Amino acid sequence: MRPEPPRDAETVAGLGEFGLIRRVTQNRAQPPPTLLGPGDDAAVVAAPDGRVVASTDVLVEGVHFRLDWSNPEQVGRKAVAVNLADIVAMGAVPTGVLVGLACPADTRVELADGLFAGMWQEAASAGIGVVGGDMVTSDTLVISVTALGDLEGREPVKRSGARPGDVLAYAGRLGWAAAGLAVLGRGFRSPVAVVGAQRVPEPPYACGPQAARAGATAMLDVSDGLLADLGHMARASEVAINVRTEGFEVHQRLLDVASALGADPLHWMLTGGEDHALVAAFPTPGQVPEDWHPIGWVGKGSGVTVDGRPYEGPTNGWEHWR
């Protein structure tokens, strides 16, 4: 028989479900897309387009984040960011997030405070709010976030629309989170820039709708690694994709970290996940927007190549139960 968890005021059990909900939602301003926020049976979020883009991600402690590597605020930011990246990858503008939190009864209130502070911070950076959610008891800390978005009258940019002759380009950071993971895996906590990239991704939120307005034919966010995710685009579009390494801008910080660890920074950029950059196909070079970097082309056939050849090295992204 399991012992009763402590119920002092410093734990979520002591505060109670509704006390915790009030604590993490009170005095929080909601932006215009939120017509009715937390407090009723459901939230009401504006959908001017008449369609709602929706995506859900679940983050489990020990699988998606470690509290010995990241503080609660960073975990909260990451939980929201990875969901909003999916929304903007469809060419939509974020309108709100719903948060589900499952945690043990003896979870310290300060941990929950930090998680939600990070969630509100990341949501605000995309011009939205935390509009609702749920809280339950669990043996494991689990965060589930559902993100919502509006297409502003455009068609969604799917991964299946790439066509032979399209130009391939990316926006955001590639390889930084992988470099940060390599540093943390060696027991180090610096350089702060790459470690921070692993703890908190920085999806280029404005670039998704920007690409859609520019006429992008296909787009997705890079969550599992550039080559692995481009494989999804190639299969869905029934095309071949060739990546040109000369198009990559390798930051000096990545070069420095790679040199210190005896690693290849280009490998991080091609295969590293969790940066949540965006990659898209455009009909012509002239349609590639500012802040996007051309890195290849789409052709007839199938599969993904690097500089015209199959990539030598593992490219498979993360897959649960495998």
Salt bridges, closest charged atoms under 4 A:
GLU10 OE1 - ARG108 NH2 2.38
ASP49 OD2 - ARG51 NE 2.56
ASP68 OD2 - ARG66 NH2 2.68
ASP113 OD1 - ARG23 NE 2.74
GLU122 OE1 - ARG77 NE 2.78
ASP139 OD1 - ARG2 NH1 2.81
GLU152 OE1 - ARG154 NH1 3.01
GLU152 OE1 - ARG213 NH2 3.25
GLU155 OE2 - ARG51 NH1 3.54
GLU202 OE1 - ARG173 NH1 3.92
ASP221 OD2 - HIS276 ND1 2.68
ASP229 OD1 - HIS232 NE2 3.91
GLU246 OE2 - ARG244 NH1 2.64
GLU249 OE2 - HIS293 ND1 3.46
GLU274 OE2 - LYS78 NZ 2.94
GLU319 OE1 - ARG322 NH1 3.51
